Amino acid sequence: MHEHRRDGAEILLLREDPAIPNNPRLPVVLHRGAVPAQDAEAAEALFRRHGWRPAWRGGIFDWHHYHSNAHEALAIVAGHVRVQLGGESGVAIDLSAGDVVVLPAGTGHRNLGVDPSLLVVGAYPDEAAPPDQLHGAPEERQRAVHAIATTQDPATDPVTGGAYPRG
């Protein structure tokens, strides 16, 4: 499912993938042009204002991975990237400086291209546990599905501060 909200945000509800569980009830939220390009501090300040803890600056791994126990917001501060969301059967989207994508617990993601200027600010809800990092191995599945189901929904959208949408 892919839809646009009145505020311009894009909503994507991803199906379960053979290797990546994704999130059965919370959608991915994509905000285009939500943060100033080249300003990591502004992205971090926006996240903090809305109850999300900036945790790192860097890139996006080029292999499928996901966090079963934490939601993650990715602000593209510089450069551009094509990411695959949801595992091999998921969707590919292009992100550019200024875009923010919010990945609910269980959402697979990987970098499909290389842009040496890419800079991402990653953040997690204030109440989140330290995020695990899973890769879609069969032995992870049962524990991951349980963790996704018991991870507290985000209290807010990290860009708007409003309620996080439900799928």
C-alpha positions in Angstrom: 0.0 0.0 0.0 1.3 3.4 -0.9 -0.6 6.6 -0.2 -0.1 10.3 0.4 -1.4 12.2 3.4 -2.8 15.7 3.3 0.4 17.0 4.8 2.4 15.5 1.9 3.9 12.6 3.7 4.0 9.3 1.9 2.8 6.2 3.7 4.0 2.7 2.7 2.7 -0.5 4.4 5.2 -3.3 3.6 4.2 -6.9 3.3 6.1 -9.7 5.1 9.1 -10.8 3.1 10.5 -14.4 3.2 13.6 -13.2 5.1 12.5 -9.8 6.6 9.4 -9.7 8.8 8.7 -6.0 8.4 6.0 -4.5 10.6 2.4 -5.8 10.2 0.7 -2.8 11.7 2.8 0.4 11.4 3.7 1.9 8.0 6.9 3.5 6.8 6.5 7.3 6.7 8.4 9.3 4.1 8.7 13.1 4.5 10.2 14.8 1.4 12.2 18.0 2.1 11.7 17.9 5.8 15.1 19.0 7.0 17.6 21.5 5.6 20.2 20.0 3.3 23.8 20.1 4.7 22.6 20.7 8.3 22.9 17.7 10.5 22.4 19.8 13.6 19.0 21.0 12.3 17.9 17.4 11.7 19.1 16.4 15.2 17.2 19.3 16.7 14.0 18.4 14.9 14.2 14.8 16.1 14.9 15.9 19.7 12.0 18.4 19.7 9.6 15.5 18.8 10.9 12.9 21.3 13.4 11.1 19.1 17.0 10.6 20.2 19.7 11.3 17.5 22.1 8.4 17.8 24.5 8.4 14.9 25.7 10.1 11.7 27.0 8.0 8.8 25.6 6.0 5.8 23.3 3.1 5.2 24.6 -0.5 5.0 24.5 -2.1 1.6 23.1 -5.3 3.0 19.6 -6.1 4.3 19.2 -5.4 8.0 16.5 -4.4 10.4 15.9 -3.6 14.1 13.3 -5.8 15.7 13.1 -3.8 19.0 13.3 -0.2 17.9 11.8 2.2 15.3 14.4 4.3 13.3 14.3 7.7 11.6 16.8 8.4 8.9 17.4 12.0 7.8 19.3 12.4 4.5 21.4 15.4 5.3 23.7 15.3 2.2 23.8 13.4 -1.0 21.3 11.0 -2.3 20.6 7.3 -2.0 18.4 4.6 -3.5 17.2 2.3 -0.7 15.4 -1.0 -0.8 12.8 -1.3 2.0 11.2 -4.5 3.1 13.7 -7.1 1.9 14.2 -8.6 -1.6 10.4 -8.5 -2.3 10.1 -4.9 -1.0 10.2 -1.5 -2.8 13.1 0.7 -3.9 12.9 4.4 -3.3 15.1 7.4 -4.0 16.0 9.7 -1.1 17.8 13.1 -1.4 19.2 15.6 1.0 16.3 16.9 3.1 14.2 13.7 3.1 13.4 11.8 6.2 12.2 8.2 6.2 10.8 6.6 9.4 11.1 2.8 9.6 9.0 1.0 12.1 10.5 -2.0 14.0 11.1 -4.9 11.7 11.5 -2.9 8.5 14.3 -4.2 6.3 16.5 -1.6 4.6 19.6 -1.5 2.5 21.6 1.0 0.4 21.4 0.1 -3.3 24.0 2.6 -4.5 27.0 4.5 -3.6 27.2 8.3 -3.2 30.4 9.4 -1.4 28.7 12.6 -0.2 25.9 10.7 1.5 25.4 11.7 5.2 22.5 10.3 7.2 21.4 11.2 10.8 19.8 8.3 12.5 17.5 8.6 15.5 15.3 6.3 17.7 12.3 7.2 20.0 13.5 8.4 23.4 11.9 5.4 25.1 13.5 2.8 22.7 15.8 0.1 23.9 19.3 0.0 22.3 18.5 -1.3 18.8 19.4 -4.8 17.8 20.6 -5.4 14.3 19.3 -8.5 12.5 19.9 -9.7 8.9 17.0 -12.0 8.0 18.6 -15.3 9.1 15.9 -18.0 9.6 17.0 -18.6 13.3 16.2 -14.9 14.0 12.7 -15.0 12.8 10.7 -16.2 15.8 12.4 -13.9 18.3 12.2 -11.0 15.9 8.5 -11.4 15.3 7.9 -11.4 19.0 10.1 -8.3 19.5 8.3 -6.4 16.8 4.9 -7.2 18.3 6.0 -6.0 21.7 7.9 -2.9 20.7 6.0 0.2 22.0 4.6 2.2 19.1 6.3 5.6 18.6 4.6 8.3 20.6 5.1 10.8 17.8 6.2 11.3 14.2 9.8 12.6 14.4 9.1 15.2 11.8 5.7 16.6 12.6 5.5 15.8 16.3 1.9 14.5 15.7 0.6 11.0 16.3 2.4 8.3 14.4 0.1 6.8 11.8 -1.2 3.2 12.2 -1.5 0.9 9.2 
